Amino acid sequence: ATRSVACRVCNTAAKPADTGTQRRPQPGMDLSCSLAPWDNWEWPRAVATSPCMQPKSYFYFRMLWTLIFLGHFCADLLLTAYDGEVQLYLLSLSRWALVVQVADNMLQLYCTASGLDALPTNDPKEFEEVPDAVSSSVALFATSQPLSFLVVVWYWGFEHWGHQEMPSYLGFFLHFISWILQLISLMVCRIPLSCSSGGWLLAFVTSFIVWSYVHYALSIGMPGGCRSYTQPECPMYSALDWHKPQVAATTAFCALAAAALAVFLYALLAKLRGLSSAQWDLLEMDNNRRIEREAQQARELEALKAALEEEQQGYCFCRCR
């Protein structure tokens, strides 16, 4: 038993701390859920720490953001149900985006809580695999961030262009405030965002384009009707009118190109965030963990010394007898 303790203490003291190798995101747009440049064992740091606040404060921040988005989603859904149009709720891009933003913030809150329980960690062998919830959070984050920007560009640049009246508060939240909140979320977190995960946004935009055609083919129409067509024939957006295939196809191509540009823009923002953000909290976390390990090693060495002295005293007593 004494020899076993001695071996464990010597191995722990002699083995240097392995901080892992920095990984780089894969080039090109793909459906990636990778945490790169973080290593797999660093996932608690990626989802539960912030360059702007302590981990507990960041958890409360995530809780506040989740309540804000969830509350506005419930209010918008109830108002739509009150108007008798709840079955047509997901006709607009902004509401699709709101659903993704709610799911993104809720999953980030769950991952932050899970990562908070796992902190501190600087042992590569402690977590060899990334939890599925964290991988899903990376994919949702890579979708919701640039998507919120696309909603603002689409609404104020095309849908609302030329209108004098301002939207209601919920409309203003859907088409502007939510983007500002998501931008703040991007800047205060450490969740990676790169072009390698841009395929998720392209897949989302493609799904919405397909949905717009299904809406046209099934003659679902729009609440309140429109000027150019009867109610069942009304397109979701005049720029995405499948009665005019060339116009709709051009809009679809431009939407996919804008989505690709948004991915590059947000990947650049995330890179600038990484360059400008300090890591003093992670350094302090590593230092505290090192001090704890050294203290543990000192206690084990003291226990080993006491055991050796006791064994030596017992051996001397036996020889005297």
Residue frames relative to the residue before (quaternion, step in Angstrom):
aa qw qx qy qz dx dy dz
A 1.0000 0.0000 0.0000 0.0000 0.00 0.00 0.00
T 0.6469 0.5182 -0.3140 0.4630 3.57 1.03 -0.87
R 0.6566 0.5075 -0.3093 0.4645 3.57 0.98 -0.84
S 0.6285 0.5417 -0.3332 0.4479 3.60 1.05 -0.72
V 0.6460 0.5090 -0.3132 0.4749 3.57 0.98 -0.86
A 0.6539 0.5263 -0.3142 0.4435 3.56 0.96 -0.92
C 0.6548 0.5125 -0.3179 0.4555 3.60 0.93 -0.86
R 0.6653 0.5110 -0.3115 0.4465 3.58 0.92 -0.91
V 0.6644 0.4993 -0.3047 0.4652 3.58 0.95 -0.86
C 0.6736 0.4970 -0.3045 0.4543 3.59 0.90 -0.90
N 0.6573 0.5081 -0.3176 0.4570 3.60 0.96 -0.82
T 0.6564 0.5109 -0.3113 0.4595 3.57 0.98 -0.84
A 0.6880 0.4815 -0.2875 0.4607 3.56 0.98 -0.88
A 0.7066 0.4800 -0.2757 0.4408 3.58 0.98 -0.81
K 0.6730 0.5176 -0.3051 0.4314 3.63 1.05 -0.71
P 0.3500 -0.7464 0.5196 0.2245 3.63 -0.63 1.00
A 0.5718 -0.5921 0.4437 0.3545 3.53 -1.20 0.59
D 0.2497 -0.7651 0.5812 0.1205 3.55 -0.82 1.07
T 0.1843 -0.8180 0.5392 0.0794 3.54 -0.47 1.18
G 0.5569 -0.6277 0.3967 0.3722 3.60 1.21 0.12
T 0.4366 -0.6707 0.5265 0.2871 3.53 -1.25 0.26
Q 0.4779 -0.6698 0.4908 0.2864 3.53 -1.02 0.84
R 0.2168 -0.7795 0.5772 0.1109 3.55 -0.80 1.01
R 0.2909 -0.7393 0.5789 0.1835 3.53 -1.18 0.55
P 0.5340 -0.6152 0.4589 0.3546 3.60 -1.05 0.71
Q 0.5198 -0.6334 0.4724 0.3248 3.55 -1.11 0.69
P 0.4873 -0.6688 0.4631 0.3174 3.62 -0.95 0.77
G 0.7211 0.4173 -0.3212 0.4503 3.55 -1.24 0.52
M 0.5074 -0.6407 0.4877 0.3069 3.53 -1.31 0.31
D 0.0865 0.7865 -0.5983 0.1263 3.52 -0.80 1.06
L 0.5319 -0.5847 0.4898 0.3678 3.56 -1.33 0.05
S 0.1640 0.8287 -0.5108 0.1596 3.55 0.69 1.14
C 0.1633 -0.7589 0.6232 0.0954 3.55 -1.18 0.74
S 0.3319 0.7894 -0.4645 0.2258 3.56 1.27 0.36
L 0.4116 -0.7002 0.5335 0.2361 3.54 -1.20 0.66
A 0.3384 0.7635 -0.4940 0.2419 3.62 1.26 0.03
P 0.5178 -0.1281 -0.8459 -0.0037 1.58 -2.02 1.56
W 0.4610 0.6503 -0.4770 0.3701 3.63 1.19 0.17
D 0.4140 -0.6569 0.5622 0.2846 3.55 -1.22 0.54
N 0.6934 -0.5000 0.3196 0.4087 3.56 -1.23 0.48
W 0.6895 0.4944 -0.2979 0.4375 3.59 0.92 -0.89
E 0.6506 0.5290 -0.3112 0.4473 3.61 1.25 -0.29
W 0.3387 0.7839 -0.4848 0.1891 3.61 1.21 0.10
P 0.6142 0.5312 -0.3949 0.4297 3.70 0.93 -0.54
R 0.6467 0.5102 -0.3231 0.4660 3.58 1.05 -0.70
A 0.6627 0.5285 -0.3099 0.4306 3.58 0.99 -0.83
V 0.7969 0.3245 -0.1595 0.4839 3.61 0.94 -0.81
A 0.7709 0.3705 -0.1873 0.4830 3.62 1.13 -0.45
T 0.6922 0.4088 -0.2994 0.5138 3.62 1.19 0.19
S 0.1716 -0.7740 0.6049 0.0747 3.53 -1.28 0.46
P 0.4742 -0.6698 0.4809 0.3087 3.61 -1.06 0.63
C 0.6976 0.4934 -0.2513 0.4547 3.58 1.28 -0.28
M 0.8166 0.1133 -0.0200 0.5656 3.60 1.14 -0.47
Q 0.6271 -0.5275 0.4220 0.3877 3.52 -1.34 0.26
P 0.6752 -0.5239 0.3230 0.4067 3.62 -1.12 0.54
K 0.6686 0.4868 -0.3225 0.4604 3.64 0.90 -0.81
S 0.6395 0.5103 -0.3231 0.4757 3.57 1.01 -0.79
Y 0.6366 0.5195 -0.3274 0.4665 3.58 1.03 -0.74
F 0.6121 0.5356 -0.3478 0.4664 3.59 1.06 -0.68
Y 0.6647 0.4822 -0.3061 0.4816 3.61 0.95 -0.81
F 0.5978 0.5475 -0.3518 0.4681 3.59 1.12 -0.64
R 0.6667 0.4908 -0.3023 0.4725 3.58 0.91 -0.91
M 0.6314 0.5281 -0.3317 0.4609 3.59 1.02 -0.72
L 0.6495 0.5130 -0.3108 0.4674 3.59 0.98 -0.87
W 0.6693 0.4951 -0.3071 0.4611 3.60 0.87 -0.92
T 0.6343 0.5254 -0.3301 0.4612 3.59 1.01 -0.76
L 0.6634 0.4989 -0.3066 0.4659 3.59 0.92 -0.86
I 0.6317 0.5342 -0.3382 0.4486 3.60 1.00 -0.78
F 0.7176 0.4398 -0.2651 0.4703 3.59 0.74 -1.00
L 0.6614 0.5013 -0.3148 0.4607 3.57 0.94 -0.83
G 0.6462 0.5248 -0.3190 0.4530 3.59 1.00 -0.79
H 0.6787 0.4723 -0.2961 0.4781 3.60 0.93 -0.83
F 0.6120 0.5360 -0.3523 0.4627 3.59 1.07 -0.65
C 0.6693 0.4919 -0.3020 0.4678 3.59 0.89 -0.91
A 0.6477 0.5164 -0.3200 0.4598 3.59 0.99 -0.83
D 0.6709 0.4921 -0.2989 0.4674 3.59 0.93 -0.88
L 0.6535 0.5112 -0.3121 0.4628 3.58 1.00 -0.80
L 0.6645 0.4965 -0.3031 0.4691 3.60 0.96 -0.86
L 0.6462 0.5104 -0.3241 0.4656 3.59 1.00 -0.76
T 0.6408 0.5063 -0.3195 0.4806 3.58 1.04 -0.74
A 0.6444 0.5043 -0.3170 0.4794 3.59 1.03 -0.77
Y 0.6233 0.5387 -0.3349 0.4573 3.60 1.04 -0.74
D 0.6903 0.4502 -0.2723 0.4966 3.59 1.07 -0.69
G 0.4955 -0.6888 0.4085 0.3363 3.60 1.29 0.02
E 0.6159 0.5603 -0.3401 0.4371 3.60 1.17 0.47
V 0.2622 0.8092 -0.4983 0.1681 3.58 1.18 0.44
Q 0.6221 0.5527 -0.3484 0.4314 3.61 1.11 -0.61
L 0.7076 0.4025 -0.2466 0.5258 3.58 1.26 -0.33
Y 0.2799 0.8209 -0.4730 0.1552 3.58 1.24 0.31
L 0.7718 0.3783 -0.1907 0.4742 3.59 0.87 -0.92
L 0.3316 0.7576 -0.5026 0.2520 3.58 1.00 0.75
S 0.7429 0.4007 -0.2236 0.4874 3.60 1.07 -0.62
L 0.6009 -0.5788 0.4270 0.3488 3.53 -1.22 0.61
S 0.6333 0.5582 -0.3394 0.4150 3.59 0.99 -0.80
R 0.6805 0.4649 -0.2980 0.4816 3.60 1.04 -0.69
W 0.5673 0.5391 -0.3844 0.4896 3.57 1.12 -0.49
A 0.6662 0.5077 -0.2942 0.4603 3.55 0.94 -0.93
L 0.6395 0.5309 -0.3332 0.4451 3.59 0.98 -0.80
V 0.6293 0.5251 -0.3336 0.4658 3.59 1.00 -0.78
V 0.6582 0.4959 -0.3062 0.4766 3.61 0.97 -0.84
Q 0.6525 0.5164 -0.3164 0.4555 3.60 0.98 -0.81
V 0.6347 0.5156 -0.3283 0.4727 3.59 1.01 -0.77
A 0.6663 0.4936 -0.2991 0.4722 3.58 0.89 -0.95
D 0.6331 0.5426 -0.3224 0.4482 3.58 1.02 -0.83
N 0.7141 0.4516 -0.2655 0.4644 3.60 0.79 -0.98
M 0.6346 0.5177 -0.3380 0.4638 3.60 1.03 -0.69
L 0.6820 0.4724 -0.2958 0.4735 3.59 0.92 -0.85
Q 0.6182 0.5287 -0.3485 0.4656 3.59 1.05 -0.65
L 0.6243 0.5312 -0.3385 0.4621 3.59 1.03 -0.75
Y 0.6571 0.5018 -0.3095 0.4698 3.59 0.94 -0.86
C 0.6802 0.4830 -0.2949 0.4660 3.60 0.91 -0.91
T 0.6202 0.5342 -0.3450 0.4593 3.59 1.06 -0.70
A 0.6503 0.5054 -0.3140 0.4724 3.58 0.98 -0.85
S 0.6615 0.4948 -0.3078 0.4721 3.60 0.97 -0.82
G 0.6799 0.4857 -0.2917 0.4655 3.58 0.94 -0.85
L 0.6059 0.5637 -0.3520 0.4372 3.57 1.11 -0.68
D 0.6523 0.5036 -0.3079 0.4755 3.58 1.06 -0.74
A 0.6998 0.4733 -0.2711 0.4613 3.59 1.13 -0.66
L 0.5673 0.5947 -0.3941 0.4114 3.63 1.18 -0.29
P 0.6300 -0.2204 -0.7423 -0.0598 1.59 -2.14 1.28
T 0.0644 -0.7900 0.6075 0.0514 3.56 -1.19 0.45
N 0.1199 0.7656 -0.6298 0.0528 3.57 -1.05 0.79
D 0.5053 0.6216 -0.4214 0.4251 3.53 1.20 0.65
P 0.3931 -0.7499 0.4758 0.2380 3.65 -0.45 1.12
K 0.6827 0.4869 -0.2965 0.4570 3.61 1.14 -0.52
E 0.5181 0.6706 -0.4109 0.3363 3.57 1.26 -0.19
F 0.7815 0.0590 -0.0209 0.6208 3.58 1.04 -0.81
E 0.1466 -0.8236 0.5450 0.0571 3.57 -0.31 1.24
E 0.7791 0.2304 -0.1273 0.5690 3.59 1.16 -0.51
V 0.4440 -0.6680 0.5318 0.2717 3.54 -1.19 0.64
P 0.4866 -0.6632 0.4711 0.3184 3.64 -0.83 0.87
D 0.6022 -0.5857 0.4040 0.3621 3.57 -1.11 0.66
A 0.6174 0.5524 -0.3501 0.4371 3.60 1.04 -0.72
V 0.6523 0.5050 -0.3162 0.4685 3.60 1.01 -0.77
S 0.6406 0.5133 -0.3230 0.4709 3.61 0.97 -0.81
S 0.6555 0.4976 -0.3077 0.4774 3.59 0.99 -0.82
S 0.6273 0.5387 -0.3336 0.4528 3.56 1.07 -0.73
V 0.6221 0.5335 -0.3375 0.4631 3.60 1.04 -0.74
A 0.6647 0.5009 -0.3017 0.4651 3.59 0.97 -0.88
L 0.6700 0.4889 -0.3000 0.4712 3.61 0.93 -0.86
F 0.6329 0.5352 -0.3203 0.4586 3.55 1.03 -0.81
A 0.6761 0.4921 -0.2844 0.4688 3.58 0.98 -0.88
T 0.6615 0.4801 -0.3020 0.4906 3.59 1.23 -0.40
S 0.7316 0.4729 -0.2606 0.4162 3.57 0.71 -1.09
Q 0.6262 0.5688 -0.3540 0.3988 3.61 1.00 -0.73
P 0.7508 0.3467 -0.2438 0.5066 3.67 0.57 -0.97
L 0.5806 0.5896 -0.3806 0.4128 3.60 1.13 -0.54
S 0.6325 0.5298 -0.3405 0.4509 3.59 0.98 -0.78
F 0.6382 0.5094 -0.3200 0.4804 3.59 1.09 -0.67
L 0.6445 0.5225 -0.3219 0.4561 3.61 0.97 -0.82
V 0.6159 0.5441 -0.3484 0.4509 3.60 1.04 -0.73
V 0.6475 0.5140 -0.3172 0.4647 3.59 0.97 -0.85
V 0.6706 0.4940 -0.3002 0.4649 3.59 0.89 -0.94
W 0.6690 0.5096 -0.3005 0.4500 3.60 0.91 -0.91
Y 0.7085 0.4745 -0.2813 0.4401 3.57 0.82 -0.97
W 0.7698 0.3707 -0.2037 0.4780 3.58 0.68 -1.09
G 0.7031 0.4619 -0.2778 0.4638 3.60 1.14 -0.47
F 0.8034 0.2275 -0.1072 0.5397 3.60 1.14 -0.57
E 0.7575 0.4182 -0.2463 0.4366 3.58 0.48 -1.20
H 0.7933 0.3006 -0.1501 0.5078 3.61 0.83 -0.95
W 0.4032 0.7384 -0.4661 0.2738 3.59 1.24 0.01
G 0.8088 0.2507 -0.2069 0.4900 3.58 -0.83 1.01
H 0.5795 0.5649 -0.3838 0.4447 3.61 1.25 -0.12
Q 0.3828 -0.7440 0.5088 0.2024 3.55 -0.94 0.92
E 0.6817 0.4969 -0.3033 0.4431 3.58 0.97 -0.84
M 0.4251 -0.6894 0.5331 0.2444 3.52 -1.17 0.74
P 0.5233 -0.6273 0.4577 0.3508 3.62 -1.06 0.58
S 0.6258 -0.5129 0.4218 0.4092 3.55 -1.31 0.23
Y 0.7069 -0.4431 0.3076 0.4576 3.57 -1.28 0.15
L 0.6671 0.4884 -0.3173 0.4644 3.61 0.88 -0.87
G 0.6332 0.5176 -0.3330 0.4693 3.58 1.04 -0.72
F 0.6499 0.5050 -0.3090 0.4765 3.58 1.03 -0.79
F 0.6221 0.5242 -0.3393 0.4723 3.59 1.08 -0.70
L 0.6737 0.5112 -0.3013 0.4404 3.58 0.87 -0.94
H 0.8056 0.3395 -0.1326 0.4670 3.56 0.93 -0.92
F 0.8020 0.1952 -0.1594 0.5416 3.62 1.18 0.12
I 0.7148 0.4650 -0.2887 0.4353 3.60 0.62 -1.11
S 0.6376 0.5352 -0.3408 0.4368 3.60 0.95 -0.81
W 0.6201 0.5341 -0.3429 0.4610 3.60 1.08 -0.68
I 0.6470 0.5094 -0.3212 0.4677 3.61 0.95 -0.86
L 0.6593 0.5072 -0.3085 0.4614 3.59 0.94 -0.87
Q 0.6602 0.4931 -0.3084 0.4754 3.57 0.98 -0.79
L 0.6256 0.5327 -0.3366 0.4600 3.58 1.06 -0.70
I 0.6280 0.5127 -0.3268 0.4857 3.58 1.04 -0.78
S 0.6348 0.5349 -0.3201 0.4566 3.57 0.99 -0.86
L 0.6357 0.5342 -0.3267 0.4514 3.58 1.00 -0.80
M 0.7275 0.4724 -0.2508 0.4298 3.55 0.88 -0.96
V 0.7305 0.4227 -0.2510 0.4741 3.62 1.09 -0.54
C 0.6729 0.4778 -0.3118 0.4709 3.61 1.21 -0.07
R 0.3890 -0.7042 0.5426 0.2417 3.55 -1.35 0.07
I 0.3586 0.7271 -0.5098 0.2878 3.59 1.19 0.34
P 0.4320 -0.7283 0.4594 0.2681 3.63 -0.70 1.00
L 0.0119 -0.7609 0.6487 0.0025 3.53 -1.21 0.63
S 0.1274 0.7979 -0.5705 0.1471 3.57 -0.54 1.17
C 0.6853 -0.4769 0.3521 0.4230 3.54 -1.32 0.17
S 0.5837 0.6103 -0.3735 0.3839 3.59 1.11 -0.56
S 0.7149 0.3817 -0.2476 0.5309 3.60 1.22 -0.41
G 0.4078 0.7424 -0.4510 0.2814 3.58 1.26 0.22
G 0.5156 0.6560 -0.4132 0.3648 3.58 1.20 -0.31
W 0.5861 0.5848 -0.3766 0.4155 3.58 1.14 -0.56
L 0.6618 0.4855 -0.3106 0.4795 3.60 0.98 -0.79
L 0.6414 0.5168 -0.3273 0.4630 3.60 0.97 -0.80
A 0.6396 0.5105 -0.3213 0.4764 3.58 1.04 -0.75
F 0.6399 0.5230 -0.3248 0.4599 3.59 1.03 -0.77
V 0.6735 0.4863 -0.3005 0.4686 3.59 0.85 -0.95
T 0.6315 0.5219 -0.3310 0.4682 3.59 1.01 -0.77
S 0.6392 0.5222 -0.3247 0.4618 3.60 0.99 -0.81
F 0.6633 0.4924 -0.3167 0.4661 3.60 0.96 -0.79
I 0.6228 0.5252 -0.3446 0.4664 3.61 1.03 -0.70
V 0.6422 0.5042 -0.3154 0.4836 3.58 0.99 -0.84
W 0.6363 0.5271 -0.3219 0.4622 3.59 1.00 -0.81
S 0.6360 0.5247 -0.3375 0.4542 3.61 0.98 -0.75
Y 0.6525 0.4866 -0.3226 0.4831 3.59 1.07 -0.66
V 0.6192 0.5226 -0.3419 0.4760 3.60 1.02 -0.74
H 0.6146 0.5473 -0.3300 0.4625 3.59 1.05 -0.80
Y 0.6692 0.4809 -0.2876 0.4881 3.58 1.01 -0.82
A 0.6887 0.5032 -0.2935 0.4318 3.60 0.85 -0.98
L 0.7302 0.4113 -0.2343 0.4927 3.60 1.05 -0.75
S 0.3553 -0.7608 0.4752 0.2628 3.61 1.32 0.01
I 0.1405 0.8185 -0.5392 0.1396 3.56 0.80 1.03
G 0.2732 -0.7991 0.4948 0.2048 3.57 1.02 -0.74
M 0.4084 -0.6899 0.5466 0.2418 3.51 -1.39 -0.01
P 0.5284 -0.6174 0.4616 0.3556 3.62 -1.04 0.67
G 0.7781 0.2973 -0.2400 0.4986 3.55 -0.90 0.95
G 0.4217 -0.7290 0.4565 0.2867 3.60 1.23 -0.20
C 0.2681 -0.7362 0.5939 0.1828 3.55 -1.33 -0.26
R 0.6429 -0.5639 0.3655 0.3675 3.57 -1.25 0.23
S 0.7518 0.4613 -0.2305 0.4110 3.58 0.84 -0.94
Y 0.8004 0.2016 -0.0808 0.5587 3.59 1.13 -0.58
T 0.5773 -0.5201 0.4714 0.4172 3.52 -1.34 0.10
Q 0.7289 -0.4827 0.2581 0.4112 3.56 -1.19 0.54
P 0.7063 0.4502 -0.3137 0.4472 3.70 0.73 -0.82
E 0.7013 0.4731 -0.2719 0.4587 3.60 1.16 -0.49
C 0.4480 0.7130 -0.4497 0.2977 3.60 1.25 -0.13
P 0.3661 -0.7270 0.5319 0.2335 3.62 -0.83 0.93
M 0.6274 -0.5335 0.4067 0.3956 3.56 -1.26 0.34
Y 0.7745 -0.0070 0.0295 0.6318 3.56 1.04 -0.87
S 0.5499 -0.6237 0.4392 0.3401 3.58 -1.04 0.74
A 0.6653 0.4945 -0.3064 0.4679 3.60 1.09 -0.65
L 0.7276 0.3311 -0.2061 0.5644 3.59 1.28 -0.31
D 0.2574 0.7846 -0.5026 0.2560 3.54 0.97 1.03
W 0.2521 -0.8096 0.5153 0.1243 3.57 -0.37 1.25
H 0.4476 0.6180 -0.4851 0.4270 3.58 1.26 0.24
K 0.7278 0.2695 -0.1692 0.6076 3.56 1.29 -0.47
P 0.2407 -0.8406 0.4626 0.1462 3.60 0.27 1.25
Q 0.6497 0.5236 -0.3394 0.4341 3.60 0.94 -0.77
V 0.6478 0.5064 -0.3159 0.4734 3.58 0.99 -0.83
A 0.6750 0.4954 -0.2950 0.4604 3.58 0.90 -0.95
A 0.6580 0.5042 -0.3170 0.4608 3.60 0.94 -0.83
T 0.6358 0.5174 -0.3288 0.4690 3.59 1.01 -0.77
T 0.6492 0.5095 -0.3117 0.4709 3.57 0.99 -0.86
A 0.6460 0.5230 -0.3213 0.4539 3.59 0.96 -0.85
F 0.6531 0.5041 -0.3148 0.4693 3.59 0.95 -0.86
C 0.6626 0.4988 -0.3033 0.4693 3.59 0.94 -0.89
A 0.6317 0.5343 -0.3355 0.4505 3.61 1.05 -0.74
L 0.6638 0.4862 -0.3071 0.4782 3.59 0.97 -0.80
A 0.6388 0.5101 -0.3288 0.4728 3.59 1.05 -0.73
A 0.6480 0.5058 -0.3159 0.4738 3.59 1.02 -0.80
A 0.6216 0.5338 -0.3430 0.4594 3.59 1.06 -0.71
A 0.6472 0.5099 -0.3209 0.4671 3.60 0.97 -0.82
L 0.6512 0.5021 -0.3142 0.4745 3.59 0.99 -0.82
A 0.6361 0.5260 -0.3292 0.4586 3.59 1.02 -0.77
V 0.6168 0.5372 -0.3437 0.4614 3.59 1.05 -0.73
F 0.6616 0.4956 -0.3047 0.4731 3.59 0.91 -0.90
L 0.6483 0.5258 -0.3212 0.4473 3.59 0.96 -0.86
Y 0.7182 0.4363 -0.2632 0.4738 3.59 0.85 -0.92
A 0.5841 0.5411 -0.3786 0.4719 3.59 1.13 -0.48
L 0.6371 0.5127 -0.3176 0.4800 3.58 1.08 -0.74
L 0.6386 0.5176 -0.3252 0.4674 3.60 0.98 -0.82
A 0.6607 0.4990 -0.3099 0.4673 3.59 0.95 -0.85
K 0.6372 0.5157 -0.3312 0.4673 3.60 1.05 -0.72
L 0.6539 0.4950 -0.3092 0.4814 3.59 0.99 -0.81
R 0.6041 0.5497 -0.3463 0.4614 3.57 1.08 -0.71
G 0.6786 0.4944 -0.2894 0.4596 3.57 0.95 -0.87
L 0.6670 0.5048 -0.3063 0.4544 3.57 1.06 -0.72
S 0.7442 0.4266 -0.2198 0.4647 3.56 1.04 -0.80
S 0.6355 0.5575 -0.3385 0.4132 3.59 1.15 -0.47
A 0.3938 -0.7120 0.5356 0.2260 3.55 -0.99 0.89
Q 0.2586 -0.7635 0.5728 0.1487 3.57 -1.21 0.54
W 0.1933 0.8157 -0.5225 0.1557 3.54 1.10 0.70
D 0.6403 0.5348 -0.3393 0.4346 3.59 1.02 -0.71
L 0.6545 0.4957 -0.3141 0.4767 3.59 1.04 -0.75
L 0.6296 0.5211 -0.3295 0.4727 3.58 1.06 -0.74
E 0.6521 0.5003 -0.3113 0.4771 3.57 1.00 -0.82
M 0.6242 0.5374 -0.3290 0.4619 3.57 1.06 -0.78
D 0.6595 0.4956 -0.3042 0.4764 3.59 0.97 -0.86
N 0.6504 0.5216 -0.3207 0.4495 3.57 0.97 -0.84
N 0.6557 0.5015 -0.3109 0.4710 3.59 0.96 -0.86
R 0.6511 0.5068 -0.3209 0.4650 3.57 1.01 -0.79
R 0.6327 0.5273 -0.3283 0.4625 3.59 1.06 -0.75
I 0.6447 0.5147 -0.3186 0.4668 3.57 0.99 -0.86
E 0.6414 0.5214 -0.3239 0.4602 3.60 0.99 -0.81
R 0.6711 0.4943 -0.3039 0.4615 3.58 0.94 -0.85
E 0.6427 0.5122 -0.3252 0.4678 3.58 1.00 -0.79
A 0.6398 0.5115 -0.3254 0.4724 3.57 1.03 -0.77
Q 0.6451 0.5139 -0.3194 0.4667 3.58 1.03 -0.81
Q 0.6453 0.5122 -0.3169 0.4698 3.57 1.01 -0.80
A 0.6373 0.5230 -0.3276 0.4615 3.59 1.03 -0.80
R 0.6490 0.5074 -0.3224 0.4661 3.59 0.98 -0.80
E 0.6645 0.4951 -0.3115 0.4651 3.58 0.96 -0.82
L 0.6331 0.5195 -0.3327 0.4676 3.59 1.05 -0.69
E 0.6315 0.5152 -0.3284 0.4774 3.58 1.03 -0.76
A 0.6504 0.5002 -0.3186 0.4747 3.57 0.98 -0.83
L 0.6386 0.5226 -0.3249 0.4620 3.59 1.04 -0.78
K 0.6505 0.5172 -0.3121 0.4604 3.58 0.97 -0.88
A 0.6549 0.5051 -0.3119 0.4677 3.57 0.96 -0.87
A 0.6546 0.5085 -0.3184 0.4599 3.59 0.99 -0.82
L 0.6525 0.5111 -0.3164 0.4615 3.59 0.98 -0.80
E 0.6474 0.5084 -0.3191 0.4696 3.59 1.00 -0.84
E 0.6544 0.5041 -0.3189 0.4648 3.57 0.99 -0.83
E 0.6503 0.5092 -0.3167 0.4663 3.58 1.00 -0.80
Q 0.6540 0.5119 -0.3129 0.4609 3.60 1.02 -0.81
Q 0.6401 0.5175 -0.3238 0.4666 3.58 1.03 -0.78
G 0.6455 0.5133 -0.3193 0.4668 3.58 1.02 -0.80
Y 0.6447 0.5224 -0.3222 0.4556 3.59 1.04 -0.80
C 0.6468 0.5106 -0.3115 0.4731 3.61 1.00 -0.86
F 0.6440 0.5268 -0.3292 0.4465 3.59 0.97 -0.83
C 0.6527 0.5167 -0.3157 0.4555 3.56 1.01 -0.84
R 0.6607 0.5042 -0.3106 0.4614 3.60 0.98 -0.80
C 0.6292 0.5293 -0.3386 0.4575 3.60 1.05 -0.77
R 0.6535 0.4958 -0.3248 0.4708 3.57 1.00 -0.73
